[in-house]
């Protein structure tokens, strides 16, 4: 069961979720245009580490792998949409100001 859930989670993370920095693509920040793909490559490891540590606060490794995988996937999706919302807001403000 765990392997199926883990594969579904990988599929969702790579093919379904949007780039959380897409709203910032092309916006001038510190005098240079933002490249959303590059920002995503840089931030991906920090997102993974943050979500992994957050899930580790209530899930203990080995107790129920399926629950851990589902929890990680749900928290990862929430983190991506939170970053997407923040990116949209920052993009909106920067386009108005500058």
C-alpha positions in Angstrom: 0.0 0.0 0.0 2.8 2.4 0.9 4.5 2.0 -2.5 1.3 2.8 -4.4 0.7 5.9 -2.2 4.3 7.0 -2.6 4.1 6.7 -6.4 0.9 8.7 -6.5 2.6 11.3 -4.4 5.5 11.5 -6.7 3.2 11.8 -9.7 1.2 14.7 -8.0 4.4 16.5 -7.0 6.0 16.3 -10.5 3.1 16.4 -12.9 0.0 18.0 -11.2 1.2 20.7 -8.9 2.0 24.1 -10.5 5.4 25.9 -10.1 4.8 27.9 -6.9 6.9 30.8 -8.4 5.1 31.0 -11.7 3.4 34.3 -10.9 6.8 35.9 -10.4 8.1 34.8 -13.8 9.5 37.9 -15.6 8.8 40.3 -12.7 11.8 42.6 -12.0 13.2 42.0 -8.6 16.4 43.7 -7.5 16.9 44.9 -11.0 16.8 41.5 -12.7 13.8 39.5 -14.1 12.8 36.5 -12.0 13.1 33.1 -13.7 10.4 30.9 -12.1 12.0 27.6 -13.0 15.3 28.6 -11.5 13.6 29.8 -8.3 11.8 26.5 -8.1 15.0 24.5 -8.6 16.7 26.4 -5.8 13.7 26.4 -3.4 12.7 22.7 -3.9 15.2 21.3 -1.4 14.1 23.8 1.2 10.4 23.0 0.6 11.1 19.3 0.9 13.2 19.7 4.1 10.6 22.0 5.7 7.7 19.7 4.9 9.7 16.6 6.0 10.5 18.2 9.3 6.9 19.3 9.8 5.5 15.9 9.2 8.2 14.4 11.5 6.7 16.3 14.4 3.5 14.1 14.4 4.6 11.0 12.4 7.3 8.6 13.7 9.2 6.7 11.0 8.2 3.1 10.6 4.9 3.3 12.6 2.6 3.5 9.5 4.3 4.2 6.3 1.1 4.8 4.3 0.0 7.5 6.8 3.4 9.1 6.6 3.4 9.2 2.9 -0.2 10.7 2.8 0.7 13.2 5.4 3.8 14.3 3.5 1.8 14.6 0.3 -0.9 16.7 1.9 1.5 19.0 3.7 3.6 19.4 0.5 0.5 20.4 -1.5 -0.4 22.9 1.1 3.1 24.4 1.2 3.1 24.7 -2.6 -0.2 26.5 -2.7 0.8 28.7 0.2 4.0 29.7 -1.8 1.9 30.1 -4.9 -0.4 32.6 -3.1 2.5 34.5 -1.6 4.2 34.6 -5.1 1.0 35.9 -6.6 0.6 38.6 -4.0 4.2 39.7 -4.3 3.9 39.7 -8.1 0.7 41.8 -7.8 2.3 44.3 -5.5 5.5 44.6 -7.6 3.6 45.1 -10.8 1.6 48.0 -9.2 4.6 49.6 -7.5 7.1 49.2 -10.3 
